[in-house]
Amino acid sequence: MTEDKTTEAEILEALIHQKILNVMSSVKYMPKDGNVKLKTGGYKYLSAEEIVKNIRAEMIKQGLIIWPVSCRTDEVGQTQKDITMTYRILAVEDGSFINVQVTGGGHDSMDKKSYKAMTGAYKYALRQTFMIETGKDDPDKTPSSKGRDTSEEKDPLVGDNHTDNTEGSTPKDKLVTQAQLKKMMTMVGVAGIDADKFDVKIKKDLKIESKNQMTMEQIDPIFDYLDKRIADKKAQESV
């Protein structure tokens, strides 16, 4: 007979993992509920409000709570702020917990860049922890427009957020920050994607010479794509 060497800490850790798995099993898919229209196009997104509304109910059922335990400012400018947040997800039943670290970026010409950065970080903490799937938009839900073939399949790396960096772009078409580019390439590595091939594809799809020319609207769907690749990779490794 082999001796059971499982420690109390390992048992508690297993409990928090089971509760997170229970939430993941209950919340499997969330369609994108937001729509932003731009002069050069537009994109759809899954709002923080929709994520919280669905995840909150399931977390209450499982007896889970979440709160921020630390915040680090990575980069700050007149209209931008990039932060790294650490959230703690705890099971009130036994006190077991995990910490989740994510980055967030806020860009605003007024005084809301900090709030936007925090909202973004919170949104992705929930999305990544519970592996929230947004899927691809159902083309039947999108009305056809003159001169546009809605049946055309978009490249998942570009997504609904692809906008041309041309004259007439809106103020929202701000260039990405170095912190965001660093985050993107870190996610590329975690997802197991060849960095050189990824770099070539980005430049080709977005018609740019350097990743530094990417806009805020263009990098968001790439984060979504990488989130899904990482989640799929983790799911395969756990089998």
N, C-alpha and C positions, 0 to 999 in steps of 0.2 A: 504494500500500500504506500503510495507517495504522500509525502507531507504537504499539506496545503499551506503555502507561504504567502497567501494573499494578505496584504496589510489592510488596516482599517482605512488608511488614506486612499488606497487603490479602490476599495469598495465604495467610498464616498464619491470618488471621481467617476466610477462607473454609474452611480445613481444620477449625477448631473447629466452625463452623456445620454442616458436612457430617456431622461425627460426632454432633452433637446431633440432626440430622435422622434419622440412622440409628437412634438410640435411639427417637425418636418413631415411626418406622416399625415398630419391633419391639414397642413397648408402646402399643397403641392403646386399650385399655379396661380399667378396673379396677372391678368392682362394689363397692358399699359393703359392708364386712365387719363393721362394728361396729353395735351397737344399744344405745341408752340409753333406759331406761324411766323415765318421770316420773309423778307423780300426775296431772298435767293432760295427759298424752299421752306423747310420746316422739319420737325421731328416729333415723335411721340415718346413718352417716358412714363415710368411707374413712379407715382408720387410717394413722398414720405408718409403722407396722411393715409394713403391706401394700405401701405405696408403696416403701419402702426395699428390701424383699425383691425386688420386680420390677425396679426401676430399677437396683439395684446389679449384678445379673447382666449387664444390657445395657451398663452403663457399663464393666464389666471387659472385656467383649468389644471395646468400642471404644477401650479404653485411656484412659478418662476418670477423673479424680479430682475430688473436691469438698471444700472445707474453708472454714470461716468466716474472713474476713480483718478484719472489724470489727463492733462491736456498739455501738449507741447506745441509751441508756435514754430513752424519750420521756415516760413517765409512770410514777410508782410510788406506791403507797399501801399501807395495812396489809394488804389482801387482793388487790392487783392490781399487775401490772407489764406495761407495754407497751414493746416494743423494736423497733428497726430493725436488721436484720442484713444484712450484705453477704457473699455466698458467692462463691467463685471456682471456676469449672469449667475445668479445664485438661486439654489433650491431652498425655499424657506423650511421645508420639512426636515432637512438634516444639515444645512449649512454648507453643502458642497457647492463649488463654484468653478467657473473658468473665466479667464480674462481674454477679451477680444480687442486687438489693436487694429485700427484703421486710420486712413488719412482722409482729409476733407479739404475742399478748396472753395473759397467764396470770393466772388468778383462783383463789386458794386461801386458805383460812383458816389453813393451817399454814405449811409452809416450802417448798412446791413451785411457787410462782408463777413463779419464774425458769425452772425446768426446763420448765414447761408453755409459757411464752412462746417458749423456744428450740425446743421440739418443733414448735410451731405454725408458726414461721418457717421451719424446715427443711422441713416438710411442704409448705408452699405454694411454697417456692423450687423444689422438684422438680416439683410439679404445674404451675406456671406455665411453667417452662422447657421441659418436655417435653410440655406440653399434654395432660395426662392426663385422659381422658374417663371420668366415672363413670356417665353416662347416667341414665335414670329407672329406678326399681325395677320389676322385672317383677311385676305384680299377681298372677300365678299362683303366685308364691313366697310370697305373704302369705296366711295362713289367714283366712277370713272370720270376723268377730266379730258377735255378736248386736247388731242395731240399727245396724250400720255397713255402708254400701255401698262395698265395696272397689273397685268398678269406676269410682267417681267420679274424674275426672281432677283432680289438684291443680294450683293455680296454680304455675308454676315459680319465681315470685318468692318464694313462701312456702315451698314444698318440704315435706320430711318433718319439718322442725324447728319447725312452727308450733305454738306453745303459747299459751294464753290467759293474760294477766297477771291472774289472778283470785285470790281468797282460797284458801289451801291450796296455793299454789305452793311448790316446794322451794327450799332455800337456793341451788341452782344458778341459779335464775331471777333473777340479778343484772342490774342495768341496765348498758347498754353505756357505754363510756367515750367521752370526746370524741375521743380519738385514733382509736378505732374508727370513729366517725361520720365523721371527717375522711378516713380511709382509704376508707370506703364511697363517699363523694361523689367522691373522686378517681378511683376505679374507674368510677363512673358516667360521668364525663367521658371517660375513656380508652375506654370501651365505646361512646361516641357516643350515649348515652341522654339525652333531655331531662330535666334535673334537676328542673324544676317538676312535670312529669308523674310522674316517679319518686317525688317526695315525696308527691304526692296518692295514688298507688297504695299506697305503704307504709302510710300512715295509714289508708286504707280497708281494706286486707287485714288489717292487724293490729289494727284497731279502737282506734287510739290518736290522741291529739290532737297529739303531738309525737314526733319521732324519738328524743328523749331518753328516752322511755318504753319503748323497745325493750329486750328482755332479751338476754342472751348467747345463749340457745338460739334466739332468733328471728333474730339477725343472721348466724349461721353459714351457713344455707342461702342467704342473700342473697349472701354472699361467693362461694359456689359458683356461683350463677347468674351473677354478674358475671364471674367467672373464665372461664366458658364463653363469655359474650358477647364478652369481650376476645379470647379465643383465636379465635373465629369471625371476628371483625373482622380480626385479623392475617392469618388464613388467606386471606380474601378479598382483602386488600390485596397479598398476595404473588403472587396469580395474574397 
